[in-house]
């Protein structure tokens, strides 16, 4: 099973464009939450639509995920990158995740990239 990714609105569309073999949507695309959607609503959307969220929001997203999980909800996963991550790093990491994806490794957690960095 290959993951579907939802890019946070603050991430560059070039990430999506460089990975045409993958199912990648971005907030603001047709059928996704609109720009400015609050984090709790994004978490509900990824849960309902089975998308792994890709974000650089290390400030509020962990808190919102905790609240989401405490309310009995789930997410397919959150991939969190530093604010100034080069596009090439996103592409390399997403390709690796896509090719080896195991849903149980990502469900209900935030994975920080590059690996081990918070």
C-alpha positions in Angstrom: 0.0 0.0 0.0 1.4 3.4 -1.0 0.7 6.4 1.1 -1.1 9.6 0.0 0.4 12.8 1.2 -1.1 16.1 2.0 1.3 19.1 2.0 0.7 21.9 4.4 -0.1 25.2 2.7 3.3 26.6 3.7 5.2 24.0 1.7 6.2 24.7 -1.8 4.2 23.3 -4.7 7.5 22.3 -6.3 7.6 19.3 -3.9 4.4 18.1 -5.4 5.6 18.8 -9.0 8.9 16.9 -8.5 7.1 13.7 -7.4 4.5 13.0 -10.1 4.6 9.3 -9.5 3.1 9.8 -6.0 -0.4 10.9 -4.9 0.4 14.3 -3.3 -2.1 17.0 -2.7 -1.6 20.3 -1.1 -3.9 22.3 1.1 -5.8 24.6 -1.2 -6.0 22.1 -4.0 -9.4 21.0 -5.2 -10.9 18.5 -2.8 -8.6 19.4 0.1 -9.0 21.9 3.0 -8.8 25.5 1.9 -5.9 27.8 2.9 -6.2 29.0 6.5 -7.9 25.8 7.7 -7.2 25.4 11.5 -4.9 22.5 12.4 -7.6 20.5 14.2 -9.7 20.5 11.0 -6.7 19.4 8.9 -6.2 16.5 11.3 -9.8 15.5 11.0 -9.5 15.7 7.2 -6.4 13.6 6.9 -8.0 11.0 9.2 -11.2 10.9 7.2 -9.4 10.8 3.8 -6.4 8.6 4.8 -3.6 11.0 4.0 -0.2 11.4 5.7 0.3 15.1 6.5 3.6 16.7 5.6 4.2 19.9 7.5 6.9 22.2 8.9 4.6 23.2 11.8 6.6 22.1 14.9 5.0 24.6 17.1 1.3 23.9 17.3 0.9 20.6 15.4 2.2 18.3 18.3 -0.3 19.9 20.7 -3.2 19.5 18.2 -2.2 15.9 17.5 -2.3 15.1 21.3 -5.7 16.6 21.6 -6.9 14.7 18.5 -5.7 11.4 19.8 -7.1 12.1 23.3 -10.5 12.5 21.8 -10.3 9.0 20.4 -9.4 10.0 16.9 -6.5 8.8 14.7 -4.2 10.0 11.9 -2.4 8.0 9.2 0.7 10.0 10.3 2.5 13.3 10.3 5.9 14.0 8.8 7.4 17.1 10.3 10.4 19.0 8.7 12.3 22.0 9.9 11.2 25.4 8.6 14.1 25.9 6.1 14.3 22.4 4.7 15.5 22.4 1.1 13.1 21.0 -1.5 15.6 18.2 -2.3 15.4 16.9 1.3 11.6 16.7 1.1 11.9 14.9 -2.2 14.5 12.4 -1.0 12.6 11.7 2.3 9.2 11.3 0.7 10.6 9.0 -2.0 12.1 6.8 0.7 8.9 6.8 2.8 6.7 6.1 -0.3 8.9 3.1 -1.4 9.0 1.4 2.0 5.7 2.6 3.6 4.2 0.5 6.4 1.1 2.2 7.8 1.7 0.9 11.3 5.0 2.8 11.5 3.3 6.2 11.0 -0.2 5.8 12.5 -0.9 8.3 15.2 2.6 9.7 15.5 4.7 12.6 14.3 7.9 11.6 12.6 10.6 14.3 12.6 12.9 14.7 9.6 15.7 14.6 9.0 15.5 11.5 11.2 16.0 12.3 14.9 15.8 16.0 14.6 13.2 17.9 16.6 
